[in-house]
């Protein structure tokens, strides 16, 4: 079983739109949305949820009003200013447990925190494992790991050939959690100065974890000089530029219709994405 993770060094490069098209093109696969902080793959795939589970992670302080003598020690010593009027603001509380240890009246307890939910859904392109992190909640890396674990278990149970994961943007903990152990990474970039810089960073993360990578330049023709700079950089790094997708308003039209562009049109964008998937499939089968 192979796992493809699609990443970008920044948001807004078109990563999820490309994943939606790959989902429509690939056969015998499980889909996973690892961008749990801002999941939006479901907007293209229109999943029907068949299983919903709670995600508990971390702790939050709770003050027992009957035991509390309002000595003032906890609000004074809380570095996060999470305790006001002897009540804990769960959004501000970091779950460090310091107030629990210093309370002279043992009025503070640490309770598990409901951080979000994860789902197993059906789509017309195949099963999808996805999640939603709660507002102001942390531990998204753990939730990403859970999504990947569930996707792998489902793939093994169904005998699927591969998993296609829509990874989070950037290079932080959620990206590391979605990347480590993957078979192949597709790095989606755009021909801007920030796009070039962020591509260098995310490629460095791939190399650190020993995951081979392909590069896709999205909207390459909006600045062909920067596209050539990306190609030159990839050539020096011995990384293949697997696709050069042109800018086309048809992509926006497809998104408005809630469809992957390869299902909406057979224009230059769709043809290039189809060639991209052929390249990816060949690399996955060769690894």
Secondary structure, 3 states (H helix, E strand, C coil): CEEEEEEECCCCCCHHHHHHHHHHHCCCEEEEECCCCCCCCHHHHCCEEEEEEEEEEEEEEEECCCCCCCCCHHHHHCCCCCEECCEECCCCCCCCCHHHHHCCCCCEEEEEEEEEEEEEEEECCEEEEEEEECCCCCCHHHHHHHHHHHHHHHHHHHCCCEEEEEEEECCCHHHHHHHCCCCEEEEEEECCHHHHHHHHHHHHHHHHCCCCEEEEEECHHHCHHHHHHHHHHHHHHCCEEEEEECCCCHHHHHHHCCCCHHHHCCCHHHHHHHHHHHHHHHHHHHC
